Amino acid sequence: MPRIVCVAGARPNYMKIKPVMDALERHGAEVVLVHTGQHYDASMNDVFFRDLGIRPPDRYLGAGSGTHAQQTGRVMAAFEPLLGELAPDAVVVVGDINSTLACALVTAKAGPLLAHVEAGLRSRDWSMPEEVNRVATDRVSDYLLAPSPDAAANLRSEGYREDQVHVVGNVMIDTLLANLDRARANDALERHGLARGGYGLVTLHRPANVDDPDALRGLLKALGEVAGRCPLLWPVHPRTADRLAEAGVPGGIRLVPAAGYLDFIALQDGARLVLTDSGGVQEETTALGVPCVTLRENTERPITVEEGTNVLAGTDPERITATVHRVLDDPPAPRCPELWDGRASERIARVLLDGGSARTRLRPTDLAPRAHRAP
């Protein structure tokens, strides 16, 4: 029975790791869940374990907050002895947070196979910490598990071997589809006094948007104009709440506490449109067929624009307002990328369990056999 360590550290990880753990266990693997503790607030942590039915972590590292360097270093220092104790055959990391990179680096030096779920996503924005994390994690990974063909194309253009790259689909959508009926059956809309299709949903958390007072004031100006046409509900990320109190929130925007997973899916599903800077929300709205306006200058998920319901609006207030009015007048038709079908985790399990061991596989910087190299 192979032993596989699955790592989660923060809210974006939980929806991605749960289906992978389940699929590996169905196929007979021994799965050890390690929680790094990068997120520890109950609203960002406990509610997701409860909503998703994730078992308590087998090991908890307690990394806590800090700068990128402090947080990454603490996770590495705690994960290194644990990995030596567990001696797994493979480690699975997901996404692009500091915990992802920290555990990837430790694994690469310790020797087990390393699998990166959501490999190949690229925003081309080197000022984003997540971009650095995902690029560095891909570099040391044995298995590059891409959610879509464009992500795989990025990896191939960067020189990765074909045996490393696997297009498996989107594990976020596995979790979404598995829980959609439960989300639709809950009373989130009623509790907030909302009618289906009668409101817009807002989520903003990226430092470039909420930590810069000028950028935040511009976004609030645009959101205030949008709210004049479509009232907005904003479940506030804890790190954003103080910034909003200082900046002042226009009328028509209602702030509520951060939502749990089922509540948030219900709120997305019932919205007329969603305004966000979250990569995961771009994916979820595409799967739900809900119009999404992304308040960023770039996205590492361009497939949600090309084959989904997402529109990239940037951060200029006038451009945002014009884009939202256009989307409200003429919503994009629902479209969903291939393989976003709820079976990505099954594909991942087959890749990992049929892919050989650290003794039999080529490692990340090995050269492919000559017969398989490009001329």
TAZI-V210384 format. One record per residue. N is the residue number from 1. PSI is psi in radians with two decimals (* if undefined). Layout:
# TAZI-V210384
n=<N/N>
psi=<PSI/PSI>
This chain:
# TAZI-V210384
n=<1/2/3/4/5/6/7/8/9/10/11/12/13/14/15/16/17/18/19/20/21/22/23/24/25/26/27/28/29/30/31/32/33/34/35/36/37/38/39/40/41/42/43/44/45/46/47/48/49/50/51/52/53/54/55/56/57/58/59/60/61/62/63/64/65/66/67/68/69/70/71/72/73/74/75/76/77/78/79/80/81/82/83/84/85/86/87/88/89/90/91/92/93/94/95/96/97/98/99/100/101/102/103/104/105/106/107/108/109/110/111/112/113/114/115/116/117/118/119/120/121/122/123/124/125/126/127/128/129/130/131/132/133/134/135/136/137/138/139/140/141/142/143/144/145/146/147/148/149/150/151/152/153/154/155/156/157/158/159/160/161/162/163/164/165/166/167/168/169/170/171/172/173/174/175/176/177/178/179/180/181/182/183/184/185/186/187/188/189/190/191/192/193/194/195/196/197/198/199/200/201/202/203/204/205/206/207/208/209/210/211/212/213/214/215/216/217/218/219/220/221/222/223/224/225/226/227/228/229/230/231/232/233/234/235/236/237/238/239/240/241/242/243/244/245/246/247/248/249/250/251/252/253/254/255/256/257/258/259/260/261/262/263/264/265/266/267/268/269/270/271/272/273/274/275/276/277/278/279/280/281/282/283/284/285/286/287/288/289/290/291/292/293/294/295/296/297/298/299/300/301/302/303/304/305/306/307/308/309/310/311/312/313/314/315/316/317/318/319/320/321/322/323/324/325/326/327/328/329/330/331/332/333/334/335/336/337/338/339/340/341/342/343/344/345/346/347/348/349/350/351/352/353/354/355/356/357/358/359/360/361/362/363/364/365/366/367/368/369/370/371/372/373/374/375>
psi=<2.04/2.50/2.18/2.18/2.22/2.24/2.31/2.58/-0.42/2.93/-0.79/-0.37/-0.53/-0.73/-0.37/-0.60/-0.52/-0.91/-0.54/-0.79/-0.81/-0.77/-0.74/-0.72/-0.64/-0.54/0.17/0.07/2.65/2.03/2.22/2.07/2.10/2.14/2.11/-0.35/0.32/-0.71/2.36/-0.25/2.41/-0.64/-0.31/0.02/-1.26/-0.73/-0.53/-0.68/-0.71/-0.85/-0.67/-0.12/0.58/2.31/2.77/2.51/2.51/-0.58/2.48/2.19/-0.38/0.73/-0.75/-2.90/3.09/-3.11/2.97/-0.77/-0.76/-0.81/-0.81/-0.76/-0.74/-0.71/-0.77/-0.79/-0.60/-0.57/-0.52/-0.91/-0.56/-0.74/-0.68/-0.66/-0.78/-0.54/1.05/2.84/-0.55/2.75/2.36/2.14/2.65/2.57/-2.50/0.46/3.05/-0.65/-0.62/-0.90/-0.76/-0.84/-0.52/-0.79/-0.76/-0.76/-0.78/-0.69/-0.45/-0.47/-0.42/2.80/2.55/2.25/2.29/1.97/2.29/0.57/2.67/-0.07/2.36/2.22/-0.31/0.32/1.72/-0.14/-0.20/2.13/-0.60/-0.59/-0.75/-0.77/-0.78/-0.63/-0.80/-0.67/-0.75/-0.69/-0.57/0.13/2.52/-0.74/2.17/1.77/1.69/2.45/-0.25/2.81/-0.57/-0.62/-0.71/-0.66/-0.67/-0.79/-0.75/-0.67/-0.40/0.01/0.21/2.60/2.67/-0.59/-0.25/-0.49/2.21/2.11/1.94/-0.21/-3.03/1.96/-0.46/-0.64/-0.52/-0.86/-0.71/-0.90/-0.59/-0.41/0.06/-0.75/-0.71/-0.71/-0.76/-0.42/-0.21/3.07/0.52/-0.79/-0.76/-0.73/-0.53/0.08/0.65/2.59/2.47/2.25/0.13/0.25/2.83/2.66/2.37/2.42/2.12/2.33/-0.22/2.39/-0.66/-0.44/-0.66/-0.31/-0.36/1.96/-0.70/-0.76/-0.75/-0.72/-0.70/-0.74/-0.72/-0.65/-0.82/-0.76/-0.63/-0.69/-0.70/-0.72/-0.38/-0.39/-0.59/1.93/2.53/2.41/2.32/1.71/2.06/2.16/2.38/-0.68/-0.24/-0.39/-0.80/-0.66/-0.72/-0.64/-0.66/-0.67/-0.55/2.33/2.23/2.81/2.69/-0.12/2.09/2.12/2.37/2.82/2.74/2.43/2.61/3.07/-0.90/-0.74/-0.76/-0.66/-0.73/-0.72/-0.68/-0.80/-0.56/-0.06/2.66/-0.64/2.86/2.35/2.22/2.87/0.27/2.31/-0.74/-0.66/-0.62/-0.68/-0.80/-0.74/-0.62/-0.78/-0.57/-0.23/0.40/2.32/2.37/2.35/2.06/2.15/1.14/2.81/-0.22/2.94/2.45/0.05/1.03/-0.35/-0.43/-0.37/-0.77/-0.61/0.45/-2.74/0.28/2.47/2.24/2.05/-0.28/-2.82/0.03/2.21/-0.76/-0.69/-0.70/-0.85/-0.78/-0.71/-0.77/-0.76/-0.69/-0.72/-0.69/-0.65/-0.60/1.36/2.52/2.54/2.47/2.27/2.59/2.31/2.69/2.54/0.05/1.14/0.13/0.10/0.30/-0.72/-0.58/-0.71/-0.70/-0.80/-0.73/-0.73/-0.83/-0.69/-0.30/0.06/0.04/-2.99/3.08/-0.40/-0.44/-0.33/2.67/2.52/2.99/-0.63/0.13/2.62/2.53/2.62/2.54/-0.65/-0.39/0.07/2.65/2.52/*>
